[in-house]
C-alpha cells in the first residue's frame, strides 16, 4: 500500500510540476500553447520529475550532497541571469518566484537522476551542449517572444540538454537515428515554412536566421522522435499487464457477449454528448442540402448516399411521419452514436482479447469515447464524413482481424457480409474513397493472398452494386441539371487543387510568366494582372477560386468552349514545370493545417471546427435553407463544447491544444509509420497504408477542416496497436 501511495504521490507532484512550468512558459512565448513543443516539454517534466521524486524518497548518504549541488547550481544560474540583465538594462533587476521555482524543478531533474545511466564522454557532452545552444536559439526565434526577459531560455535549454543527454546515452541503434532524422527534417520544414506561409502566404527568404531555425529544429525533432521510437520499439515490453488487470481481462473475455457490454458502456459514455448537442448539429451543407432535396433538386455536388440518409430520417421519418424535423434529426444522431458505440465496442473487445498493453487500451477508449472532436463529429447531421469515417474504422478493425487470423475471418460469412456493407458506405459517402480503395486493393490482395479469390469476388460484388447505385439509381433522381447529378465525383476531380495551383501561381509568379504561358492562360481565363487576380484568390480556401471560375462561365462563356479541360490541364502542366516554387507555395498554403501545428483558429481561412453550431456560424443564411436550434437540455456542457471547438478556445490550453490539432495527428501518423519500418513489420505497413492513402487524398481537399481528417482521427489508436500486434497473436 505504501508503495502504491508513493507512486501515486510522485505522479501527482510530477504532473503539477509539468503544469506549472508549462503555464509559466506560456506567459512568455507566443503561440506556445498550440505548439507541439509544449507537449514534449510537459511529458519530459512529468516523466523526469516522477523518476527524480523516486530518488528523493530513497534515503541515501548522497542525498545531502545532491541537495547542496542543487542549491549551488541554482544560485549560479540565478547570478548569471542577474548579470545578463544588468548588461542589457544597466541596472540589476530581480526575477520572479516562478522562474526560481522552474529553475529548481529543472535542476532537480538533473541532480536527482541516475547519472550512471546517462554517462557520456567529454566529447559527447560537448557536442550535446552545442546542439542544445543551437536548438534553444532556434526555438526562441520560433516563438517571437514578446517580452524582453530571457530567463525562460535557461528553462528550455535545461530541458533540451536533458533530452539530448538521455538520447545520446540510450539510443545506439543507427536505424532509429536514421528514421528519426527523416521525421526531424520533415517536422523542421513544416515549422520553418509553415510559419511565414501562415502569416504572409509566402515562402521565407533564405538567410542565416532561417538556416539556424531549420538546423535547430532538425536536431530537436530528430532527438525527440528517436526517443519516441526507442520507447515504442525497445521499451514497450515494460508496458505489461499487471496481475490484477489480467484477472479483469480474463473475466471480460469469458462473458457470454463481451462485445455488447463494451458497446453498451461506450454508448452510455456518449449520452451526455447526445443530450448536450440535441437534436444534433445541423450545419455546413445540410440545411441547404435538405431544402434542395425537398424541392426536387438532388444535384448539389454532394454524395447522393449522404443525401439519402438525411432525406430518410429528416424528411420521411421526421417531417412526414413525426411532423417534426428536429425529431428526425435526433433519431439520426442517436443512430450515428449507436453505430459508433457498436464499432468502438467491437474494436475494444478485440484489443482486449489480443492482450494489448493496458495503456494502449485505455488510450483507445479515451480517444474514441471522451474526445470532444468525436462527440461533435458523431452529432453532425452532415453524414458524409461521419458515416465514411465509421466505415473506415470498421474496415481497419477487420483488416487487423484478417492479419492476425485469416482462416477465422474468411470463414465467417457474417463478417464478410458486414465488410461488404462497410466498403459500400466508405465508397458512396466520400468522394475520394474510390481512389483510396483502387490503390489499396493490390496491397489488400498481398496481405491476404491465401484468400485472393474470395477477395476478388467481394470486390466484384461491391463494384456491381456501386455501379448500379451510382448509375441508374442516381440518374433517376429528380434534378434540374441532369449533368450535375452524380453520386460521386470523377477520379479526375481534385477538390479545387487544380484551380488553386493555377490562380495561386499566377498571383505569386505571374510577372515571370512567358508570353506563350500567358497566351495559353488567356484561353481559360479572362485577361488580368496578377494584382487583379489576387482579389479572387484565397490561399487557404479553394472554393473561392472555384466560385470565381463559375462566374467567369456566365460572363465569359467563350473560355469554356471547345477543349476547355484539355487546355486547363496543359496550363497546369506548364505551371508545374516552369514555376515549381509558385506551385509548391500554392499547394502548401492550401494544405497548411495538415502539417503546420502552430496555427490558431479561427484563422484567415476560417475555423477548422466551424461546423459545430450552425445557427451562429455565418449569421443569416445567404441561400435557401432550414435552421435548427439546439434544444439546450444541458446548457453548461453545450457551452463548453461550443467554446472549445466553435470559438477555438482549445488553442488557449497547452498540451490539450495538440489533441485538437489535425497537424499533430498527421505528425503522430508519420511517427507510427516510422516505428513500423524500424520493426520491419512490412505486413503491418500494408494495413497502415489504408490510413496513409486517405491522408494523402486530404491534400486535394478545398480547405482544411477537422471533419475531412476525421477518419484518420479514428484510425490513430488502431495504427498504434499495429506496433504491439503480430500475426501469430491469438
C-alpha positions in Angstrom: 0.0 0.0 0.0 2.8 2.4 0.9 4.5 1.7 -2.5 1.2 2.4 -4.4 0.7 5.6 -2.3 4.2 6.8 -3.0 3.8 6.1 -6.7 0.6 8.0 -6.9 2.1 10.9 -4.9 5.1 11.0 -7.3 2.8 11.1 -10.3 0.6 13.8 -8.9 3.6 16.0 -7.9 5.2 15.4 -11.3 2.1 16.4 -13.2 1.7 19.5 -11.1 5.3 20.5 -11.8 4.8 19.9 -15.5 1.7 22.1 -15.5 3.5 24.8 -13.5 6.4 25.1 -15.9 4.1 24.8 -19.0 1.9 27.6 -17.9 4.9 29.8 -16.9 6.5 29.4 -20.3 3.1 30.1 -21.9 3.2 33.6 -20.4 6.4 34.5 -22.3 6.2 32.6 -25.6 3.7 33.5 -28.3 1.7 30.5 -29.6 3.4 28.2 -27.1 0.0 26.7 -26.1 -0.7 25.4 -29.6 2.9 24.3 -30.3 4.0 20.7 -30.1 7.0 21.9 -28.1 4.7 22.4 -25.1 3.5 18.8 -25.3 7.1 17.4 -25.5 8.3 19.6 -22.6 5.3 18.7 -20.5 5.9 15.0 -20.9 9.6 15.4 -20.3 9.0 17.2 -17.0 6.2 14.8 -15.9 8.3 11.6 -16.6 11.6 13.0 -15.4 10.2 14.5 -12.2 8.5 11.2 -11.4 11.8 9.5 -11.6 13.5 12.2 -9.6 11.0 12.0 -6.8 11.6 8.3 -6.5 15.3 9.0 -6.0 14.4 11.7 -3.4 12.3 9.1 -1.5 15.2 6.7 -1.2 17.3 7.5 1.9 20.9 7.6 0.8 24.1 9.1 2.1 24.3 11.2 -1.1 21.0 12.9 -0.5 22.6 15.9 1.4 25.4 16.2 -1.1 23.0 16.2 -4.0 20.8 18.8 -2.3 23.8 21.1 -1.8 24.7 20.7 -5.5 21.1 21.5 -6.5 21.2 24.7 -4.4 24.7 25.8 -5.7 23.8 25.3 -9.4 20.5 27.2 -8.9 22.4 30.1 -7.3 25.0 30.3 -10.0 22.4 30.3 -12.8 20.4 33.0 -11.0 23.5 35.2 -10.7 24.1 34.7 -14.5 20.5 35.9 -15.1 21.2 39.0 -12.9 24.5 39.7 -14.7 22.9 39.4 -18.2 20.0 41.6 -17.1 22.5 44.3 -15.9 24.4 44.2 -19.2 21.1 44.6 -21.1 19.5 47.3 -18.9 22.4 48.9 -17.0 20.7 48.0 -13.7 20.1 45.0 -11.6 16.6 43.6 -11.8 15.0 40.9 -9.8 13.4 37.8 -11.2 10.1 36.2 -10.5 9.5 33.4 -8.0 8.0 31.4 -10.9 11.4 31.5 -12.6 13.2 30.4 -9.4 10.7 27.5 -8.9 11.0 26.5 -12.5 14.8 26.5 -12.3 14.7 24.4 -9.1 12.5 21.9 -10.9 14.8 21.6 -13.9 17.9 21.3 -11.8 16.2 18.6 -9.7 15.7 16.6 -12.8 19.5 16.6 -13.3 20.8 16.3 -9.8 18.4 13.6 -8.6 18.5 11.4 -11.8 20.6 8.2 -12.0 23.6 9.8 -13.7 25.3 6.4 -14.2 22.6 5.6 -16.7 23.3 8.7 -18.7 27.1 8.6 -18.7 28.7 10.4 -21.6 32.3 11.0 -22.5 33.7 14.6 -22.7 33.3 14.8 -26.5 29.6 13.6 -26.4 28.8 16.1 -23.6 30.5 19.0 -25.5 28.5 18.0 -28.7 25.3 17.8 -26.7 25.9 21.4 -25.3 26.5 22.8 -28.8 23.3 21.1 -30.1 21.3 22.4 -27.2 22.5 26.0 -27.7 21.5 25.7 -31.4 18.1 24.2 -30.6 17.3 26.8 -27.9 18.2 29.7 -30.2 16.0 28.3 -32.9 13.1 27.7 -30.6 13.4 31.3 -29.2 13.1 32.8 -32.7 10.3 30.4 -33.5 8.0 31.9 -30.8 8.7 35.6 -31.4 9.0 36.4 -27.7 7.0 39.4 -26.8 9.0 40.1 -23.6 12.5 41.5 -23.0 13.0 38.9 -20.3 15.1 35.9 -21.5 15.3 33.8 -18.4 12.9 31.3 -20.0 15.9 30.3 -22.2 17.5 28.6 -19.2 14.4 26.5 -18.6 14.2 25.5 -22.2 17.9 24.9 -22.5 17.9 22.7 -19.4 15.1 20.6 -20.8 16.8 20.3 -24.2 20.0 19.3 -22.5 18.3 16.5 -20.6 16.6 15.2 -23.7 19.8 15.2 -25.6 21.9 13.5 -22.9 19.3 10.7 -22.5 19.1 10.2 -26.2 22.9 10.0 -26.6 23.3 7.7 -23.7 20.4 5.2 -24.5 20.0 5.1 -28.3 22.7 3.2 -30.1 20.6 1.8 -32.9 21.7 3.6 -36.1 18.5 2.7 -37.9 16.4 4.5 -35.2 18.6 7.6 -35.7 18.2 7.4 -39.5 14.4 7.1 -39.4 14.2 9.8 -36.7 16.2 12.1 -38.9 13.6 11.7 -41.7 10.9 12.9 -39.2 13.2 15.6 -37.9 13.7 17.1 -41.4 10.0 16.9 -42.3 8.9 18.4 -38.9 11.6 21.2 -39.2 10.5 22.1 -42.7 6.8 22.1 -41.6 7.7 24.7 -38.9 10.1 26.8 -40.8 8.0 27.0 -44.0 4.6 26.9 -42.2 5.1 30.0 -40.0 5.7 32.5 -42.9 3.1 30.8 -45.1 0.5 31.1 -42.2 1.4 34.8 -41.6 2.1 36.1 -45.2 1.2 33.2 -47.6 4.8 33.4 -48.9 8.0 31.4 -48.5 10.6 32.9 -46.2 13.8 34.4 -47.7 16.8 32.2 -47.3 19.0 33.9 -44.6 21.0 33.0 -41.5 18.0 33.1 -39.2 16.1 30.6 -41.4 19.1 28.3 -41.6 19.6 28.4 -37.8 16.0 27.7 -37.1 16.0 24.8 -39.7 19.1 23.2 -38.2 18.0 23.7 -34.6 14.6 22.1 -35.3 16.1 19.2 -37.2 18.3 18.4 -34.2 15.5 18.8 -31.7 12.8 16.7 -33.5 15.3 14.1 -34.6 16.3 13.6 -30.9 12.7 13.6 -29.7 11.5 11.2 -32.4 14.5 8.9 -31.8 13.4 8.7 -28.1 9.8 8.0 -29.1 10.8 5.3 -31.5 13.2 3.8 -28.9 10.3 3.7 -26.3 7.8 2.3 -28.7 10.0 -0.4 -30.1 12.5 -1.4 -27.4 10.9 -0.3 -24.2 7.3 -1.5 -24.9 7.8 -4.8 -23.0 7.8 -2.6 -19.9 4.2 -1.7 -20.6 2.9 -5.1 -19.4 -0.3 -6.4 -17.9 -0.5 -6.4 -14.1 -1.8 -9.5 -12.4 -4.9 -7.6 -11.3 -5.6 -6.4 -14.9 -5.2 -9.9 -16.3 -7.9 -11.1 -13.9 -10.3 -8.4 -15.2 -9.3 -9.2 -18.8 -10.0 -12.9 -18.4 -13.3 -12.2 -16.7 -14.3 -9.9 -19.5 -13.3 -12.3 -22.3 -15.3 -15.1 -20.6 -18.6 -13.2 -20.6 -21.3 -14.6 -23.0 -21.3 -11.3 -25.0 -18.3 -9.1 -24.2 -18.9 -7.0 -27.3 -22.4 -6.0 -26.1 -21.0 -5.0 -22.8 -18.2 -2.8 -24.2 -20.6 -1.3 -26.8 -23.2 -0.5 -24.0 -20.5 1.2 -21.9 -19.4 3.3 -24.9 -23.0 4.3 -25.7 -23.6 5.3 -22.0 -20.5 7.5 -22.1 -21.9 9.2 -25.2 -25.3 10.0 -23.5 -24.0 13.4 -22.1 -22.9 14.4 -25.6 -26.3 13.3 -27.1 -28.2 15.3 -24.5 -26.0 18.5 -24.8 -25.9 18.6 -28.6 -29.6 17.5 -29.1 -31.2 17.4 -31.6 -27.9 17.4 -33.5 -25.5 19.6 -35.3 -27.4 20.8 -38.4 -24.6 22.5 -40.3 -22.4 23.1 -43.3 -24.2 21.8 -46.5 -27.0 20.0 -44.7 -29.5 22.9 -44.3 -29.2 23.7 -48.0 -29.0 20.1 -49.0 -32.3 19.3 -47.2 -34.0 22.3 -48.8 -32.8 21.3 -52.3 -33.9 17.7 -51.9 -37.4 18.6 -50.7 -37.8 20.9 -53.7 -36.9 18.3 -56.2 -33.2 19.2 -56.7 -30.7 16.5 -55.9 -27.8 17.8 -57.9 -25.9 19.9 -55.4 -22.5 18.2 -55.7 -22.7 16.1 -52.6 -22.5 12.3 -52.5 -26.1 11.0 -53.0 -25.8 8.4 -50.3 -25.3 11.0 -47.6 -28.3 12.9 -49.0 -30.4 9.7 -48.9 -29.7 9.3 -45.1 -30.8 12.9 -44.4 -33.8 12.5 -46.7 -35.0 9.3 -45.0 -34.5 10.4 -41.4 -35.3 14.1 -41.5 -37.9 14.2 -44.2 -39.7 10.9 -44.4 -39.5 10.0 -40.7 -39.2 13.4 -39.1 -41.3 15.7 -41.3 -43.9 13.4 -42.7 -44.2 10.7 -40.0 -43.5 12.5 -36.8 -44.3 16.1 -38.1 -41.0 17.4 -36.6 -37.7 18.0 -38.4 -35.9 18.1 -35.1 -37.2 14.7 -34.0 -36.0 13.3 -37.3 -32.6 14.8 -36.8 -32.4 13.5 -33.2 -33.2 9.9 -34.4 -30.4 10.2 -37.0 -27.9 11.3 -34.4 -28.9 8.5 -32.0 -28.4 6.0 -34.8 -24.9 7.5 -35.6 -23.9 7.4 -31.9 -25.2 3.8 -31.7 -23.3 2.7 -34.7 -20.2 4.3 -33.3 -20.7 2.6 -29.9 -21.1 -0.8 -31.7 -18.0 -0.4 -33.8 -15.9 1.1 -31.0 -17.1 -1.6 -28.6 -16.2 -4.4 -31.0 -12.7 -2.8 -31.5 -12.1 -2.5 -27.8 -13.2 -6.1 -27.3 -10.7 -7.3 -29.8 -7.8 -5.2 -28.4 -8.6 -6.8 -25.0 -8.7 -10.3 -26.5 -5.4 -9.7 -28.3 -3.8 -8.8 -24.9 -2.8 -5.3 -26.0 -0.9 -3.4 -23.2 -3.4 -1.8 -20.9 -2.2 1.8 -21.6 -2.9 1.3 -25.3 -6.4 0.1 -24.5 -7.0 2.9 -22.1 -5.8 5.4 -24.7 -8.0 4.0 -27.4 -11.0 4.1 -25.0 -10.4 7.7 -24.1 -9.7 8.7 -27.7 -12.9 7.2 -29.1 -15.2 7.9 -26.1 -14.1 11.1 -24.4 -12.5 13.3 -27.1 -14.9 16.2 -27.9 -14.0 16.1 -31.5 -15.5 12.7 -31.7 -18.7 13.9 -29.9 -19.3 16.7 -32.3 -18.4 14.6 -35.4 -20.9 12.0 -34.4 -23.5 14.7 -33.6 -23.2 16.2 -37.1 -26.1 15.6 -39.4 -23.7 16.2 -42.2 -23.3 12.5 -42.5 -20.9 12.4 -45.4 -17.8 12.4 -43.3 -19.2 10.7 -40.2 -20.5 7.6 -41.8 -17.4 7.3 -44.0 -15.1 7.6 -41.0 -17.1 4.9 -39.1 -16.9 2.6 -42.1 -13.2 3.2 -42.4 -12.8 2.3 -38.7 -14.7 -0.9 -39.1 -12.7 -1.8 -42.3 -9.4 -1.2 -40.4 -10.6 -3.4 -37.5 -11.4 -6.2 -40.0 -8.0 -5.7 -41.6 -6.4 -6.4 -38.2 -8.5 -9.5 -37.8 -7.5 -10.8 -41.3 -3.9 -10.1 -40.4 -3.9 -12.0 -37.2 -6.1 -14.9 -38.2 -7.1 -15.1 -41.8 -8.7 -18.5 -41.6 -11.1 -17.5 -38.8 -12.1 -14.2 -40.5 -12.7 -15.6 -44.1 -14.8 -18.5 -42.8 -17.2 -16.0 -41.0 -19.8 -15.2 -43.7 -21.4 -12.7 -41.3 -18.2 -10.7 -41.1 -17.8 -10.8 -44.8 -21.3 -9.5 -45.3 -20.7 -6.6 -42.9 -17.4 -5.9 -44.6 -19.2 -5.5 -47.9 -21.6 -3.0 -46.3 -18.8 -1.1 -44.7 -16.9 -0.8 -48.0 -20.1 0.3 -49.9 -20.6 3.0 -47.2 -17.0 4.0 -47.4 -17.2 4.3 -51.2 -20.6 6.1 -51.5 -20.2 8.6 -48.7 -16.7 10.1 -49.5 -15.7 11.4 -52.9 -12.0 10.4 -52.6 -12.8 6.8 -51.4 -12.8 5.3 -54.8 -9.2 6.4 -55.4 -8.2 5.1 -51.9 -9.7 1.7 -52.5 -8.3 1.3 -56.0 -4.8 2.0 -54.7 -5.3 -0.2 -51.6 -6.8 -3.3 -53.3 -3.4 -4.6 -54.6 -2.0 -4.2 -51.1 -5.0 -5.9 -49.7 -4.5 -8.9 -52.0 -0.9 -9.2 -51.0 -1.9 -9.1 -47.3 -4.5 -11.9 -47.8 -3.1 -13.8 -50.8 -4.3 -17.1 -49.4 -7.9 -15.9 -49.9 -7.4 -13.8 -53.0 -10.3 -15.5 -54.9 -12.7 -14.6 -52.1 -11.4 -11.0 -52.1 -11.8 -10.7 -55.8 -15.4 -12.0 -55.6 -16.1 -9.5 -52.8 -14.7 -6.6 -54.8 -16.7 -7.7 -57.9 -19.9 -7.7 -55.9 -19.2 -4.3 -54.4 -18.3 -2.9 -57.8 -21.6 -4.1 -59.4 -23.6 -2.6 -56.5 -21.7 0.6 -56.7 -22.1 1.0 -60.4 -25.9 0.3 -60.2 -26.3 2.7 -57.4 -24.2 5.5 -58.9 -25.8 4.9 -62.3 -29.4 4.0 -62.7 -30.5 4.8 -59.1 -28.8 8.2 -59.1 -29.8 9.2 -62.6 -33.5 8.7 -61.9 -33.5 11.2 -59.0 -35.2 14.5 -59.7 -32.8 17.2 -60.8 -32.9 20.4 -62.8 -29.5 19.7 -64.2 -29.0 16.1 -65.2 -25.3 16.6 -65.9 -24.7 17.5 -62.2 -26.5 14.5 -60.8 -23.6 12.3 -59.9 -23.3 10.3 -56.7 -19.5 10.5 -56.5 -17.2 12.9 -58.3 -15.0 11.5 -61.1 -11.5 10.4 -60.2 -10.1 13.4 -62.1 -11.6 15.7 -59.6 -9.1 17.3 -57.2 -11.4 19.3 -54.9 -10.2 22.6 -56.2 -6.4 21.9 -56.2 -6.1 22.4 -59.9 -7.8 25.8 -59.7 -5.8 26.8 -56.6 -2.5 26.0 -58.4 -3.4 28.0 -61.5 -4.7 31.0 -59.5 -2.0 30.9 -56.8 0.9 30.5 -59.2 -0.3 33.4 -61.4 -0.8 35.6 -58.4 2.7 34.9 -57.0 4.7 34.5 -60.2 2.5 36.0 -62.9 5.1 38.7 -63.6 7.5 35.9 -64.7 5.1 34.1 -67.0 6.4 33.8 -70.5 4.4 35.1 -73.5 3.4 31.6 -74.5 2.2 30.7 -71.0 0.1 33.9 -70.8 -1.3 33.2 -74.2 -2.5 29.8 -73.1 -3.7 31.2 -69.8 -6.0 33.7 -71.5 -7.8 30.8 -73.3 -9.1 29.5 -69.9 -9.3 32.8 -68.0 -10.1 36.4 -68.9 -7.1 38.7 -69.2 -6.0 40.3 -66.0 -2.9 41.2 -64.0 -1.6 39.2 -61.0 -2.8 42.0 -58.7 -6.3 41.9 -60.2 -6.5 38.2 -59.7 -5.2 38.5 -56.1 -8.7 39.5 -55.0 -10.2 36.3 -56.5 -7.7 34.1 -54.7 -7.8 32.9 -51.1 -4.6 30.9 -50.4 -6.2 28.6 -47.9 -9.7 28.3 -49.4 -10.0 26.8 -52.9 -13.8 27.1 -53.1 -13.4 30.9 -53.6 -11.4 30.4 -56.8 -13.9 27.7 -58.0 -16.8 30.1 -57.5 -15.0 32.8 -59.4 -14.4 30.4 -62.3 -18.1 29.6 -62.3 -18.9 33.3 -62.5 -16.4 33.6 -65.4 -18.5 30.9 -67.2 -21.5 33.3 -67.1 -19.8 36.5 -68.2 -17.1 34.9 -70.4 -18.7 31.8 -71.9 -16.1 31.6 -74.7 -13.4 30.3 -72.4 -15.4 27.1 -71.7 -16.0 26.3 -75.4 -14.2 23.5 -77.2 -11.5 21.5 -75.4 -11.5 23.6 -72.2 -10.5 20.7 -69.9 -7.6 19.9 -72.2 -6.4 23.5 -72.2 -6.6 23.7 -68.5 -4.7 20.5 -68.0 -2.0 21.8 -70.4 -1.8 25.1 -68.5 -1.5 23.2 -65.2 1.4 21.1 -66.5 3.2 24.2 -67.8 2.9 25.9 -64.4 4.2 22.9 -62.5 7.2 22.5 -64.8 8.1 26.2 -65.4 7.1 27.6 -61.9 7.7 24.9 -59.4 8.3 27.2 -56.4 5.0 29.0 -57.1 3.2 25.7 -57.5 4.6 24.3 -54.2 3.7 27.5 -52.4 0.1 27.3 -53.6 -0.1 23.6 -52.5 1.4 24.2 -49.1 -0.8 27.3 -48.5 -4.0 25.3 -49.3 -2.9 22.4 -47.0 -1.3 24.3 -44.2 -3.4 22.8 -41.5 -2.4 19.3 -42.3 1.3 19.8 -41.5 1.8 23.1 -39.5 0.7 22.7 -35.9 1.3 26.3 -34.7 -1.7 28.0 -36.2 -4.6 29.4 -34.2 -8.2 29.2 -35.4 -10.3 30.9 -36.5 -7.6 31.7 -38.9 -7.7 33.9 -42.0 -9.2 31.0 -43.9 -11.9 30.1 -41.3 -12.2 27.8 -38.3 -11.4 24.1 -38.9 -14.2 23.3 -36.4 -16.7 25.7 -37.9 -19.4 23.1 -38.5 -20.2 22.7 -34.8 -23.1 25.1 -34.3 -24.9 26.2 -37.4 -27.2 28.9 -36.2 -24.3 31.2 -35.2 -21.8 30.2 -37.8 -22.4 32.6 -40.6 -25.3 34.7 -39.3 -28.3 35.0 -41.7 -28.3 32.4 -44.5 -27.4 33.7 -47.9 -29.3 30.9 -49.8 -32.4 28.9 -49.0 -32.0 26.6 -46.1 -33.5 25.4 -42.8 -32.3 26.5 -39.4 -32.4 24.1 -36.5 -31.7 25.3 -32.9 -30.1 23.4 -30.1 -32.6 22.2 -27.5 -30.5 23.4 -24.6 -31.1 20.3 -22.5 -27.6 20.7 -20.9 -26.6 24.4 -21.5 -23.3 24.1 -19.5 -21.9 21.2 -21.5 -23.2 22.7 -24.7 -21.4 25.9 -24.0 -18.2 24.1 -23.1 -18.2 22.2 -26.4 -19.1 25.4 -28.3 -16.3 27.4 -26.6 -13.7 24.6 -27.2 -14.4 24.0 -30.9 -16.5 26.7 -32.4 -14.8 29.5 -30.6 -11.4 27.9 -30.8 -10.8 28.0 -27.0 -8.8 24.8 -27.2 -5.9 26.9 -28.6 -5.6 28.5 -25.1 -4.6 25.4 -23.3 -1.0 24.0 -23.8 -0.8 20.2 -24.5 -4.6 20.0 -24.7 -4.5 22.1 -27.9 -2.3 19.5 -29.6 -5.0 16.9 -29.2 -7.4 19.1 -31.2 -4.9 19.8 -34.0 -5.1 17.9 -37.3 -1.4 18.7 -38.0 -0.4 16.9 -34.8 -2.5 14.0 -35.8 -0.5 13.9 -39.1 2.8 14.0 -37.2 1.6 11.1 -35.0 0.7 9.1 -38.1 4.2 9.6 -39.5 5.9 8.5 -36.3 3.8 5.3 -36.2 4.8 4.6 -39.8 8.5 5.1 -39.0 8.1 2.7 -36.0 6.6 0.0 -38.2 9.5 0.5 -40.7 12.0 0.2 -37.8 10.4 -3.0 -36.8 10.5 -4.3 -40.4 6.8 -5.1 -39.9 6.0 -4.9 -43.6 2.6 -6.6 -43.4 1.6 -4.1 -40.8 2.7 -1.3 -43.1 0.3 -2.7 -45.8 -2.5 -2.2 -43.3 -1.3 1.3 -42.3 -1.3 2.2 -46.0 -5.2 2.3 -45.8 -4.9 5.3 -43.5 -1.9 6.8 -45.3 -3.7 6.9 -48.6 -6.7 8.7 -47.0 -4.3 11.2 -45.6 -2.7 11.9 -49.0 -6.1 12.5 -50.5 -6.7 15.2 -48.0 -4.2 17.3 -49.9 -6.7 17.7 -52.7 -9.4 19.0 -50.4 -10.7 22.5 -51.0 -9.9 23.6 -47.4 -8.6 22.2 -44.2 -11.4 21.1 -42.0 -11.4 18.7 -39.0 -14.2 16.6 -40.5 -12.1 15.8 -43.5 -9.4 14.2 -41.4 -12.0 12.5 -39.1 -11.3 9.0 -40.5 -7.6 9.4 -39.7 -8.5 10.7 -36.2 -10.5 7.5 -35.5 -7.8 5.2 -37.0 -4.8 6.5 -35.0 -5.3 4.2 -31.9 -5.6 1.1 -34.3 -2.4 2.2 -36.1 -0.7 2.5 -32.7 -1.9 -1.1 -31.9 -0.1 -2.3 -35.0 3.2 -1.7 -33.2 2.3 -4.2 -30.5 0.5 -6.9 -32.6 1.9 -9.8 -34.5 0.2 -12.1 -36.9 0.7 -15.1 -34.7 -1.2 -13.5 -31.8 -4.3 -15.3 -30.9 
